[in-house]
Amino acid sequence: MWELIDEEHRANFEVRDLYKWDKEKGAQAYATHAKTVIVDDTVCYVGSANLTDTSLFTNFEFGVVVEGDIVAEAVALFDEVFEYSHPVEFSE
């Protein structure tokens, strides 16, 4: 998907990851698999699909688009997860 965004607009796009491995337990400590897109704090998509050809065109995935007051709650949760997560760097 990164390659589909023209260089002029790449600065507007940021991907972050919330994942931590617990070395002592040898297991995942926490992670998120949800995908969220929020547009102008008025419309929100939450779903499971990865942004890959397989997930978008082959797998059965589930997602919802919502509008209205509930979007503010999604924004607040998204902001918390975003601040706690780590940036994903893309190479050219």
C-alpha atoms as one frame of an Amber mdcrd trajectory, in Angstrom:
protein
   0.000   0.000   0.000   2.904   2.351   0.804   4.028   2.138  -2.796   0.578
   3.279  -3.993   0.806   6.588  -2.092   2.559   9.264  -4.098   5.599  10.804
  -2.446   3.867  14.163  -2.039   1.261  12.610   0.300   3.348  10.063   2.201
   3.966  12.548   5.013   0.206  12.396   5.746   0.304   8.643   6.311   1.573
   7.004   9.486   1.455   3.390  10.581   2.007   2.349  14.172   2.189  -1.049
  15.835   1.055  -2.133  19.276   2.858  -5.369  20.053   5.089  -6.523  22.871
   6.806  -9.828  23.461   7.317 -10.928  27.068  10.826 -12.411  27.096  10.409
 -13.952  30.554   7.229 -15.827  29.619   8.272 -16.462  26.042   4.881 -15.276
  24.866   3.073 -12.278  23.512   2.380  -9.763  26.295  -0.126  -7.694  24.297
  -1.018  -6.701  20.763  -3.804  -5.315  18.640  -5.097  -6.705  15.374  -7.861
  -4.138  14.819  -7.585  -1.732  11.922  -9.105   1.714  12.366  -9.615   4.576
   9.945 -11.119   7.835  11.206 -12.131  10.592   8.810 -12.537  14.130  10.155
 -13.750  12.793  13.547 -17.143  12.109  11.934 -16.828   8.688  10.284 -14.965
   5.638  11.549 -14.130   2.210  10.150 -13.060  -0.581  12.513 -12.277  -4.008
  11.153  -9.995  -7.007  11.036  -8.684  -6.852   7.467  -5.004  -6.277   6.903
  -4.326  -3.849   4.078  -3.053  -6.563   1.755  -4.447  -8.059  -1.452  -5.175
 -11.360   0.318  -7.066  -9.802   3.211  -8.971  -7.346   1.066  -9.898  -9.659
  -1.798  -9.623 -13.297  -0.660 -10.123 -13.665   3.100 -13.449 -13.290   4.825
 -12.935 -10.252   7.043 -15.358  -8.204   9.077 -15.544  -4.466   9.588 -18.035
  -1.723  10.280 -18.364   1.928   9.355 -20.058   4.132  11.931 -21.108   7.753
  12.117 -22.443   9.924  14.914 -21.616  10.326  18.594 -19.901   6.939  18.897
 -17.083   8.166  16.641 -15.832  10.405  19.497 -15.377   7.292  21.643 -13.491
   5.549  18.842 -11.272   8.632  18.442 -10.443   8.663  22.172  -9.551   4.961
  22.170  -7.574   5.308  18.944  -5.595   8.236  20.394  -4.648   6.203  23.498
  -3.532   3.203  21.454  -1.687   5.471  19.007   0.317   7.172  21.765   1.230
   3.822  23.355   2.247   2.186  20.072   5.476   2.329  18.094   6.021   3.900
  14.645   6.550   1.538  11.720   9.227   2.777   9.337   8.966   2.164   5.607
  11.950   2.061   3.323  11.919   3.320  -0.228
